[in-house]
Amino acid sequence: MPVHDQKEFPPVARPPLDTRARDWSGRVRAYGPAVAVAIACAAIALEIGDIWVTAQLPPSPYNPLPFAPEDVAGTTFPIFGALLVISRPRLLLGWLLCLGGLGSAANILAANTAALLVLNGGHPLVHPLWVFADGVWNLTTYALGVLLPLLYPTGRILSKRWCVPGAITATALGLDWLCSWIAPSSVRTGGNALEVAAFAPYYAQTRQGLHMVVAVGMALAFSSLVVRFHRADGIERRQILWPLVAMAGLVVPWVIGYPVWWTATLTLPLVPAAIAVAVLRYRLYGIDTLISRALVGAGLVGVVAAVYVLVGAGSSLVLSGVDRFAGLAAALFAGAFFHPIRRGLQRLADHALYGRGGDPHALAAGLRRRLPHTDPAHALLAALEVLRDGLSVTGIAVEIDGKTTTSGRVGPVAREMPLVWHGEPVGRMLIGPPGRRRFPAAHDERVIAVLAPYVADAAHTVLLTTALQRSRERILTAGEEERRRLRRDLHDGLGQTLASMAMTVNAARLSLERSPDAADTLLRDLREGMDTVTADVRQLVYGLRPPALDDLGLAGAVRALVEEARPGLAAGAESAAEVEVTGDLAGLPAAVEVAAYRIVQEALTNVRKHARARRVRVVLHRNGELRVTVADDGVGLPANRRAGVGLCSMAERAAELGGTCAVASEPGHGTTVTARLPAVPGPSLGGAWS
């Protein structure tokens, strides 16, 4: 046997699995919305064809509406499914709604076309149309009745065990469609060339049994929602509750049956709408609100109906002729007591849904009544207690400037949110784990939305109180430090110098007659000592208030500082130091003038020592407030800088007056110091120390 040369071919290169998954995901994201819109348009086109076919059929004796539930499903399900696919193409729920709606439209069109052909004398296509209608309907049932509840709301099945009801239902639906193929011929379904005569006696019982298996499989699929609801968090529970409440409007008429079953056709669009809302906008709407309002409305209807029955029965027993006024009496009673009845029913519904912390606005009203009678320190604690009762959590804490105020026991923090007062952050709120409540998510969002501003107000009040207390402490400390410095300088410096001068005077008097030359020397030393004393006194006065402010004014004093700083700039052709003054600087409080002068002085000192700048510009601008800006073109501050004594001093001088001082810098692009100081006299300025 000849041996042929075998050539080794290189293996076919296949992309990795994750790469193929990303490619497939990208294609779904790119073409999915267009495909979904095409499916919706096809379903609507089929429904338009069904309208034309239905117009030629006699009206149904059971349904007063000109359309069937399948028509509504074929129109609404694809539209909402397309919306879901457009927003979240990879979520299977939108595709199931699209395909289920398309199947409903195809089913009703095929069934009505077959019925029209039978009405017109029959046609060979009658049975194929029924087989097609049954097959499409079985696929629609599997998509909407089995897969949708198994995958809702995440698009993933709970576990592999839940594949069992899906497989059983799929098998039953497949056998049911097989029965349609071999079904016996009839006037309604037309002649069937594939019928099995031996199966005809068992046809109806077999399909009935298969339909029961399908019903059991659908019930098991819907029971997965119960398990998912039990395991889910608050957000996912709300997503599950939305379609369940919508399905109530579909199931109740079907349970009641004739003559109201047809109203389910009108409530059918609520199911896909609820699914779309729950998946796309679950954070904006609360299912508990809907249930609460439904309970209150049902209670009001029940009360009015009971009053009507009681008034009607009583009038029938007492005066049979006034029964016609029973409705008027019931209406008058309901109108007179409408608000108290509604308020009582609302309290009952809120208590049933949320516990004792029901209505957020009632909690806010109680808090408003309580806050005026508490001091700022206890106002925050009162707000936290009300919020903790409303949220039904183990504890709530608020951190303000490193200090924590706690109501209850926070434990592990379940949620953290900032507290903002008119755009200004004032602290952060730590919410502990929630207690047991049926509908925590939506209710908690409303409670937080209503009560968080009160907590922020209380936190801001605490922050202001703390800042005021610290400001007073700083003022007292600064005063005491200034007194200590004056005492030390006067005692150790000026006092010692004056004592020495007194001794010199005495020595000069004693030596004046005996040694005039020695006396003259002593008097010269005394003169030099007086110059030293004068310099020390001038230095003490300068420490209290720079004399340049009184001699030159703020603008002139700042110009003098800039002229002194000019020699310290880096040499260069563009070296320059300038001062710009806008607005009237006359009438500024003394404390503001001193703070502005010291801030400019410290900023220019930093420019000379560290900036290596060639240009520096100082701007004094008064317009309701005094804005001081010192900008240079130096090397800027390092990225890992630490605030030194000078920067802290500038910030403290501005803060003492109720102003601000900010330093902005980028390495290599210079530094800008901007201070904003109040330009009108105020109660906080009189105690400021320079």
C-alpha positions, 0 to 999 in steps of 0.5 A: 500500500503506497504511502502518501506524503502527509503535510501538516497544516497549521491549526486554524486560529480562533479568537479567544472565547472572551473576544468572541463574546465581546464581538457578539455583545458589540453586534447586539448593541449595534444592530439590536435596536434596529432589529427590535424596531423592525419586529415592532413594525412587523407586529403592527403591520400584522395587526393592521392586516388583522383589522381588515380581516376582522372587519369581515367577520361577524361580531363576537357575542362574548366581547363587545370590543372590536379587538381581541386580547391578542390584538392588544398584546401584538401591539403593545408588547413589541413597542415596550419590548423595543424600548427595552432593547433600545435602552438595554440591548443585552437584556433578554426581557426586551427581546422576549416582549418583542417576540411574544408580541410578534407571535400574538399578532401572527397568531390572531391574524392566522386564526381570523384568516382561517375563520374567514376562509371557513365562513366563505366556504372553506379552503385547503389552507385552513388547516395549515393556518391553524397549525401555524397559529397553534405553533406560534401561540405555543412559542408565545406562551413559552416566551411570555408565560415561562421564560419571562417570569423565570428571567425577570428582572435580571435576565438570568435564571435563579439556578439550574433547577428552574430549568426543569419546569421550563423543559417540561413546559417546552415538551408539553407545548411541542406535543400539543403542536404535534397534536395539531398536525395530526388532528382530525378534520372538522368544519372549523379546522378544515380538512387535514391530510395528515390526520390519524384516525386512531388518534381522533377519540383521544384528541380532545383529552390529550390536548386538555391534559397537555394544557394542564401540564403547560398551566402547571409549568407556567405556575412553577415559572411564576413561583420563581418570582416568589423565591426571587422576591424573598431573596432580593433586596429592596430595589429588586423587590420593587421591580418584581412588584410592578408587573405583579400589581399590573397582572392583578388587573389582568387576572381579576377579570379572568377569574370573575369571568363572564360578563366582565372578562373582556375588560382584561383586554384594556388592562393588558397593556399595563403588564409590558408597561410595568415591566419597562418602567420597573427595569428602566426607571425603578429608582423614580417610582414607588410601587408602595405608593401605588398600593397605598393609594389603591388601598385608600381608594378601595376603602373609600369606595367600600365605605360609600357602598356600605353607607349606600346599602345601610341607608337603602336598607333602613329606608326600605324598612322605615319608609319604603317611599324614600328609598330613592333618596338613599343615594343622595344621603350616601353622597351627602354623608360621604362628602361631609366625612370624606376627608376624615375617612380618607385620612384615617384610611391613609393612616391605616394603609401607611401603618400596614405598609411602613409601621408607625413611621408612615407619612414623611410629611407628617414626620416633617410636621412633627419635627417642625413643631419640635425644633423651635423648642430645642437648642441647636445642639439638641435640634440635630439629635431630634432630627436624627431621631425622627429620621431614624423612626421614619426609616426604621433603621437601627441608628443614624449618625452625622459627622460634622467637622470630626465630631459625631452625633448619633441616634441609636446604634449605627453598627455596619453602615448601610448607606452614606450620603453627604449633607448639603446646605444651599450647595455647601457641604456641612457633613455626612450622614451614616445610616445603619442597617434597616429593620423589617419593612415590606417596602423599604426602598421607595418609602426610604427615598421619600423620607430621606428627601423630605427630612434630609433638608431638616438634618442639613439645617440642623447640621449647619446650625451646629457647624455655625455654633461650633465656628462661633465658639471657636472664633470666640476662643480664638479672639480670647486667646489672641487677646490674652496672647497680645496682653502677654506679649505687651507685658513681656515687652514692656517689662523685659525690654522697656522697663529694664531700659527705663530703669537703666536710664534712671540709674544713668541720670543719678550717676550723671548728677553725682559726677556733674560737679566733680567730673564734667567729662564723665557726666557728659559721657553718661548723658550721651549714653542716656541719649542713645538709650532714649533712642532705643526706647523710642524704637521699642515703643515704635515697634510695639505700636507697629505690632498693634497697627502698622503706621503706614495705614494711618499715614498712607492709607491701605492703597498707599501702604500696599504700594509701599510693600510692593516697592520694598518687594521689588528688589527681591524679584528675579532679574530679567527684562520683564521684571515688574511689580504693580498694584491695581486698586478699583473701588473706593477703599475709604471707610473700611473697618480698621480690622479689615485694613490690618488683615488685608495689609498683613495678607499682602505682606505675608504673600509678598514675603513668600514671593521673595523667599520661594517663588523666584518670580519676575512679575508680581501683581497685587489687586485691591477690589472693593465691590460689596466686599474687599477682594485682595489678590496677589499673583506671581509668575514664579515656580508655584507650590509643590504638589505635596506641599504642606501649609506653613505658618504663613499660609495658615496665618493668612487663612486665620486672619481672613476667617476671624473676620468672616472671610476666606483666603484661598491659595491656587497654584500649579507647578511652573505657572505661579501662585495666586492668593485670593482673600475675600474680606467683608467690607462693612463693619459688623459685630464680628469685626470689633473683637478682631485682633491684628 
